[in-house]
């Protein structure tokens, strides 16, 4: 019997059905573990948290996620299992009645397939929180730019008018998020929060953080106030900004913050940026998400603040 015939014989037999049912069962169990695992319970929890952010729009700050996505993920293996049972039902019943023990190797193989796939996936796509923590020196001079930061006038989450030019002589961080985002916006705000925690009270006296809404049509000051509270951004140097959509979008365009709305889902794909403006009102540095970028962002803020202090 040739290889092709052997494969064909395996697929049409109960062996394939048992193997697939086992893979689907253990995959579902693993998925439930990922969903329920506390985010502070070790290295695997870091991977689980990242998985939930990307697949379930998990918000680490509030612990909420899109449960419709969770249901969809869980339903898929269940529906496939029902199809397999419908096709191979008679064979499975006969084998189960004849000798349950011959099922064990295929059930075990299904378990090993899931474990192997999980290990390979976590190795190929490592969690940022488990990535190499060695930090390269910050090349401050090589990365420094001197583009004039475009001014804007927007409304913050406290209902106050905010102009970028009002903060000349201070260090200003400009970023862009929106309240309905469940993908990278929580990561942007988490990274910003960790950076802010590393700043001293004296640093914060010379520092402002401006988060421009990517969805001004829906992000009212009240909604942005809720977003700020959910992330514990209560300090006075932090401003979430919105306004007339045309004015907000013009500000985003002038800062070269790319974004695109999906007309079907309403979700906005966007650049994940932290733009630092120095005391002279010039764009000094641009950073993105990641452990290395986070360390450099913190260092860059401190360097620019030292320039103010002389």
C-alpha positions as CSV (number, residue, x, y, z in Angstrom):
1,X,0.0,0.0,0.0
2,X,1.5,3.4,-1.1
3,X,1.8,6.4,1.1
4,X,-1.2,8.1,-0.5
5,X,-3.4,5.1,0.1
6,X,-2.2,4.9,3.8
7,X,-3.1,8.6,4.3
8,X,-6.5,8.1,2.6
9,X,-7.1,5.0,4.7
10,X,-6.2,6.9,7.9
11,X,-8.5,9.9,7.1
12,X,-11.6,7.8,6.4
13,X,-11.1,5.7,9.5
14,X,-12.1,6.3,13.1
15,X,-8.5,7.1,13.9
16,X,-8.5,10.4,12.2
17,X,-11.8,11.3,13.8
18,X,-10.5,10.5,17.3
19,X,-7.3,12.5,16.7
20,X,-9.2,15.5,15.4
21,X,-11.7,15.4,18.2
22,X,-8.9,15.2,20.8
23,X,-7.1,18.2,19.2
24,X,-10.3,20.3,19.2
25,X,-11.0,19.3,22.8
26,X,-7.6,20.2,24.2
27,X,-7.5,23.3,22.1
28,X,-10.8,24.4,23.7
29,X,-9.4,23.7,27.1
30,X,-6.3,25.7,26.4
31,X,-8.4,28.6,25.1
32,X,-10.5,28.6,28.3
33,X,-7.3,28.6,30.4
34,X,-5.9,31.5,28.4
35,X,-9.2,33.4,29.0
36,X,-9.4,32.8,32.7
37,X,-5.8,33.0,33.7
38,X,-4.9,36.0,35.9
39,X,-2.6,38.4,34.2
40,X,-0.1,38.4,37.1
41,X,0.5,34.7,37.4
42,X,3.8,34.2,35.6
43,X,5.4,34.2,32.1
44,X,2.6,32.2,30.5
45,X,0.1,34.8,31.8
46,X,2.0,37.5,29.9
47,X,1.6,35.5,26.7
48,X,-2.1,34.9,27.5
49,X,-2.6,38.7,28.1
50,X,-1.1,39.6,24.7
51,X,-3.2,36.8,23.0
52,X,-6.4,38.3,24.6
53,X,-5.5,41.8,23.5
54,X,-5.1,40.8,19.8
55,X,-7.9,38.2,19.6
56,X,-10.5,39.4,22.1
57,X,-9.9,43.2,22.2
58,X,-8.9,42.7,25.9
59,X,-8.3,46.0,27.8
60,X,-5.7,45.3,30.5
61,X,-6.7,48.4,32.4
62,X,-10.4,47.4,32.9
63,X,-10.2,43.6,32.4
64,X,-12.9,43.8,29.8
65,X,-12.9,42.1,26.4
66,X,-15.2,41.5,23.5
67,X,-17.1,38.5,24.6
68,X,-18.7,38.0,21.2
69,X,-15.2,37.3,19.9
70,X,-14.7,34.8,22.8
71,X,-17.9,33.0,21.9
72,X,-16.9,32.9,18.2
73,X,-13.5,31.3,19.1
74,X,-15.2,28.7,21.3
75,X,-17.9,27.9,18.9
76,X,-15.6,27.0,16.0
77,X,-14.1,23.9,17.6
78,X,-17.5,22.8,18.9
79,X,-19.1,23.1,15.4
80,X,-16.2,21.2,13.8
81,X,-16.6,18.5,16.4
82,X,-20.3,18.2,15.6
83,X,-19.5,17.7,11.9
84,X,-16.9,15.0,12.7
85,X,-19.2,13.2,15.0
86,X,-22.0,13.2,12.4
87,X,-19.7,11.8,9.7
88,X,-17.8,9.2,11.8
89,X,-20.5,8.4,14.4
90,X,-21.0,4.7,13.6
91,X,-17.3,3.9,13.5
92,X,-16.7,5.7,16.8
93,X,-19.6,4.0,18.5
94,X,-18.3,0.6,17.3
95,X,-14.8,1.2,18.5
96,X,-15.9,2.6,21.8
97,X,-18.0,-0.5,22.4
98,X,-15.4,-2.9,21.2
99,X,-12.2,-1.7,22.9
100,X,-11.9,1.8,24.5
101,X,-8.2,1.3,25.1
102,X,-7.2,1.6,21.5
103,X,-8.4,5.2,21.6
104,X,-5.7,6.2,24.1
105,X,-2.8,6.7,21.7
106,X,-4.9,9.0,19.4
107,X,-6.2,11.0,22.3
108,X,-2.7,11.4,23.6
109,X,-1.5,12.4,20.2
110,X,-4.2,15.1,20.0
111,X,-2.9,16.4,23.4
112,X,0.7,16.5,22.2
113,X,-0.3,18.3,19.0
114,X,-2.0,21.1,20.9
115,X,1.0,21.4,23.3
116,X,3.5,21.4,20.5
117,X,1.5,24.0,18.5
118,X,1.3,26.3,21.6
119,X,5.0,26.0,22.3
120,X,5.9,26.8,18.7
121,X,3.5,29.7,18.5
122,X,4.8,31.2,21.7
123,X,8.3,30.8,20.5
124,X,7.7,32.4,17.1
125,X,5.5,35.2,18.5
126,X,7.0,35.9,21.9
127,X,5.2,38.1,24.3
128,X,6.8,41.6,24.5
129,X,6.7,41.3,28.3
130,X,8.9,38.1,28.1
131,X,11.2,39.5,25.4
132,X,14.8,40.1,26.0
133,X,15.1,42.8,28.6
134,X,18.6,43.9,27.6
135,X,18.4,47.5,26.6
136,X,20.6,49.1,24.0
137,X,22.1,52.5,24.7
138,X,19.8,55.3,23.5
139,X,21.4,57.0,20.5
140,X,20.1,60.5,21.5
141,X,22.1,62.5,19.0
142,X,21.5,60.2,16.0
143,X,17.8,60.1,16.5
144,X,17.2,63.8,17.3
145,X,15.2,65.8,14.8
146,X,14.3,69.5,14.7
147,X,11.0,69.7,12.8
148,X,8.7,72.5,13.9
149,X,5.8,70.9,15.7
150,X,2.5,72.0,14.1
151,X,0.3,74.0,16.5
152,X,-3.3,73.0,17.2
153,X,-6.2,74.1,19.4
154,X,-8.4,71.3,20.8
155,X,-10.7,70.5,23.8
156,X,-9.5,68.2,26.5
157,X,-11.4,65.7,28.6
158,X,-11.9,68.3,31.3
159,X,-13.6,70.7,28.9
160,X,-10.6,73.1,28.7
161,X,-9.1,74.5,25.6
162,X,-5.6,73.2,24.9
163,X,-3.1,74.7,22.5
164,X,0.3,73.0,21.8
165,X,1.9,76.5,21.7
166,X,0.8,77.1,25.3
167,X,3.4,74.5,26.4
168,X,6.4,76.1,24.8
169,X,9.3,75.8,27.2
170,X,8.1,72.3,28.4
171,X,8.5,68.8,27.1
172,X,5.3,67.5,25.4
173,X,4.4,64.0,24.5
174,X,1.9,63.7,21.6
175,X,0.1,60.4,20.9
176,X,-3.2,59.3,19.4
177,X,-5.8,56.8,20.7
178,X,-9.5,56.4,20.7
179,X,-12.0,55.2,23.4
180,X,-13.5,52.4,21.3
181,X,-10.1,50.8,20.5
182,X,-9.5,47.3,21.9
183,X,-6.3,46.5,20.1
184,X,-3.2,48.6,20.4
185,X,-4.6,51.7,22.2
186,X,-4.7,49.9,25.5
187,X,-1.0,49.0,24.9
188,X,-0.2,52.6,24.1
189,X,-1.8,53.8,27.3
190,X,-0.2,51.0,29.4
191,X,3.3,51.9,28.0
192,X,2.6,55.6,28.7
193,X,1.5,54.9,32.2
194,X,4.7,52.9,32.9
195,X,6.8,55.8,31.5
196,X,4.9,58.3,33.6
197,X,5.6,56.3,36.8
198,X,9.3,56.6,36.2
199,X,9.2,60.5,36.1
200,X,9.8,62.4,39.3
201,X,7.5,65.1,40.6
202,X,10.0,67.6,39.4
203,X,10.1,66.0,35.9
204,X,6.3,66.3,35.7
205,X,6.4,70.0,36.4
206,X,8.1,70.4,33.0
207,X,6.1,67.8,31.1
208,X,2.7,67.5,29.3
209,X,1.1,64.4,27.7
210,X,-1.5,65.0,24.9
211,X,-3.5,62.1,23.6
212,X,-5.4,63.2,20.4
213,X,-8.6,61.2,19.6
214,X,-8.5,59.2,16.4
215,X,-12.3,59.1,16.5
216,X,-13.5,62.7,17.1
217,X,-16.9,61.9,15.7
218,X,-17.6,59.7,18.7
219,X,-15.1,60.7,21.4
220,X,-16.7,63.5,23.3
221,X,-14.9,65.1,26.3
222,X,-17.2,63.0,28.6
223,X,-16.2,59.8,26.9
224,X,-12.5,60.7,27.1
225,X,-13.0,61.5,30.7
226,X,-14.2,58.0,31.3
227,X,-11.2,56.6,29.3
228,X,-8.8,58.7,31.4
229,X,-10.4,57.4,34.6
230,X,-10.4,53.8,33.5
231,X,-6.6,54.1,33.0
232,X,-6.1,56.1,36.2
233,X,-4.8,59.1,34.2
234,X,-5.9,61.7,36.8
235,X,-2.8,63.9,36.9
236,X,-3.1,67.4,35.6
237,X,-0.3,67.1,33.1
238,X,-2.3,64.5,31.1
239,X,-4.8,65.7,28.5
240,X,-7.1,63.6,26.2
241,X,-8.1,65.8,23.3
242,X,-11.0,66.0,20.9
243,X,-12.9,68.6,19.0
244,X,-14.5,69.2,15.6
245,X,-13.6,66.2,13.4
246,X,-12.1,68.4,10.6
247,X,-9.8,70.2,13.1
248,X,-8.8,67.0,14.9
249,X,-8.0,65.2,11.7
250,X,-6.0,68.2,10.5
251,X,-3.9,68.0,13.6
252,X,-3.4,64.3,13.2
253,X,-2.4,64.8,9.5
254,X,0.1,67.5,10.3
255,X,1.8,65.1,12.8
256,X,1.8,62.4,10.1
257,X,-0.2,60.0,12.3
258,X,-1.6,57.6,9.7
259,X,-5.0,55.9,10.3
260,X,-7.8,54.2,8.3
261,X,-11.3,53.3,9.4
262,X,-12.8,50.0,8.4
263,X,-16.2,51.0,6.9
264,X,-17.8,47.7,8.0
265,X,-16.6,47.4,11.6
266,X,-15.8,51.0,12.3
267,X,-12.5,50.0,13.7
268,X,-9.5,52.3,13.1
269,X,-6.1,50.9,12.0
270,X,-3.5,53.4,13.1
271,X,0.1,54.1,13.7
272,X,1.3,53.5,17.3
273,X,3.3,56.6,18.0
274,X,4.8,58.6,20.8
275,X,6.0,62.0,19.5
276,X,8.2,64.1,21.8
277,X,8.3,67.9,21.3
278,X,11.2,69.8,23.0
279,X,11.2,73.1,24.9
280,X,11.7,75.0,21.6
281,X,8.5,73.5,20.1
282,X,10.3,71.2,17.8
283,X,9.7,67.4,17.2
284,X,12.7,65.8,18.8
285,X,11.9,62.1,18.8
286,X,9.4,59.6,17.6
287,X,8.9,56.2,19.3
288,X,6.5,53.3,19.0
289,X,5.4,50.3,21.1
290,X,7.9,47.8,22.6
291,X,10.2,47.2,25.6
292,X,13.2,48.8,23.9
293,X,11.1,51.8,22.7
294,X,9.6,52.2,26.1
295,X,13.1,52.5,27.7
296,X,14.3,54.9,25.1
297,X,11.1,57.0,25.4
298,X,11.7,57.4,29.2
299,X,15.3,58.3,28.6
300,X,14.4,60.8,25.9
301,X,11.9,62.6,28.1
302,X,14.5,62.9,30.9
303,X,17.1,64.2,28.5
304,X,14.7,66.9,27.2
305,X,13.7,67.8,30.7
306,X,17.4,68.2,31.7
307,X,17.7,70.7,28.8
308,X,15.0,72.8,30.4
309,X,16.6,72.7,33.8
310,X,20.0,73.6,32.4
